[in-house]
Amino acid sequence: MEKFYVYLSDIHGKNIEIEEKILGDIAIVERGEREKDVEKEKSRLIEKCKHADAIGVRHTRITRDIIEHLDRCRIISRFGGGYDNIDVKAATENSIIVAYVPDYCADAVAEHALTFALMKIRNIREFEKRVKNRFWSAQDIHVEMAQDVTLGIIGLGRIGGLLSKKASCVGFNVVAYDPFITDVEFKIKDAKKMEKLDDLLEVSDIIVLCVPLTKENESEYPTYRIIGKREFERMKKGTYIINVCRGEIIDTEALVDALKSEKISGYATDVIEGEPVQDSYLKEGENPYFDRLISLSNVTITPHCGFVSERSIREVKEKGALEIKRVLEGGFPRKVAWVNPEVKEKYLKKFFKKK
């Protein structure tokens, strides 16, 4: 039997041993690397992906232009917990299954957000600055304890729910807003329910963003720019913002204004809008969002590393590859992982039509 061809457009780590172990019996697996140049990247993807029976994606953007060249592709598997870098509508129109891995790294990301919150209330950065200047003093720096701080979580799904439980154990007073979560789940996740987003904005000392990125035409509750000028005005003076979801959730211009005016005391983020290619150096002017934020002293940025742990990287590679294997062997993705189940009929007609 002729083997399938699987193209991994960009990967976690430096090798594809895990993916080859899972797929090697049924497929030839090739690893790719992203190009920083947009046109070179598009050309690479069209050339490689047009021959692929399945595509594995990390950060690569799979746009309509690329999808329309995919005559053989059965599945695009996103090796991550979101899929906003894939044009799902175009994939569905072209009879391609889209899957992702929502059930990995939630603990790691929740712990990353909690670390940001603890560094804020303990004012670790200010103490660190003093010691680096050889000044040994614990005086006159504002420090709080978790029990005196209200932590507001926007989005109480997997990551937000785990953050809530962890933060509650530390001692934070946790409130949350999520129109999709039941009252029972709020209790299970140790969070006080806020009926409206504004209610959360008005009472929180620290706000953590844990929502998926959705656009106006994609969702009844779009989250694109969910935090903007109006929302900053509703917050308490000195509120601290933590973002562990997507940079586009916040209006960066409004954020910078709020930081400079000291309406909010700081911003800690693991993501930025127009995110750079991993393992690349950012030249000044390449990403205006990064340039504006990194220049501010009350901003902390980490390079989209919240998911990172030995366990989580192993899990996402295994689960992403297994979704590909299920489809290539004639099955379908797990229910929790299947982004576009409405494609099923078109997919079956294209790849399993009676001869």
C-alpha positions, 0 to 999 in steps of 0.5 A: 500500500502506498504511504500517505504524505504528511507535511508538518509546516512548523513544529514544537521542538527540534525533531519529529520523533514523536510524530514519526512514531505515530504516523510512520507506518502509514505515512511519509512525514516531512518537517518544514520551517517557517519563512519570515518573508510573507511571500516566501512563506506562502510559496513554501506552503503552496509547493509543499502542501499541494502534495499533502494528504494531511498538514500539521500546523503550529503557528503557520497561517493556513489562508484561503489562498493556500487552501485552494491549492489543497486537492489531496488534503484530508485534514489540517491538524493544529498542534495547539489549543486554538485555530485562529491561524486557519481559515476554517470556512475555506477548509470546510468549503474545500472538504477538509477536516480541521482539528486542534488540541484543546485538551493540553497545556491548560495547567501550564498556561494557568500557572504562567498567569498565576506567576504573573499575578504573584509577581505583581502583588509581591512586586518582585521586579522592583525588589530585583531592580534594587538588588541589581543596583546593590541596594539591600532594602525591603522598605517603601515598596508597595506589596500585597497579600493574595487575600487582599486582592480581587482577581478577575478572570474573563473566560472560565473555560479550561485555562480560566477554570484551572487558574481560578482553582489555583488562585483560590488556593493561594488566597485570591478573591476570585471573580469571573465572567463567562456567559457560557459557564453554568452557575454550578461550574462557577462553584466547582471552579471556586469563582464568584460569578459576575453577570456582566463584564462591566461588573468584573471590570469595576471590582477587580484589582488584577484582570486575567484574559483567558478567552479564545479569539473570535471575530464578529462574523464568527461568533455571537460573542466576539472577543476581538478587541473585547478590552478597549477604551470604554473597558479601561474607563470602567476599571479601577485606577491601578488595575493590572492586566494579564493576557495569556490568550491572544494579543488581538483581544486588547486594543493595543492603542487604548492599552498604551494610553491606559498604561501611560496615563497610569489608569492601569498599573501594568500589563503582563502578556505572553502574546502580542498582536501580529505575533513574530515567528518563533526563534527569530530576532525582532528588528525595530519597526518589524512589529509596531505593537511589540515596539510600543509595549516593550518601551514601557517600564510597566509592561512584562512580555514573555515569548508565547511560552505559557504552554511550555513544559516537557509534558505539554509539548509531548502531549500536543505532538502526540494528540495532534499526530493522532488526529491525523492518523485517525483521519488517514485510517478512515475515521474522524477526529475526537469530538472535542478536537473536531473544529468543523464537523459540518464538513463530514458529508462533503468530506465523505463525498470527496474521499469515499465516493463509490467507484 
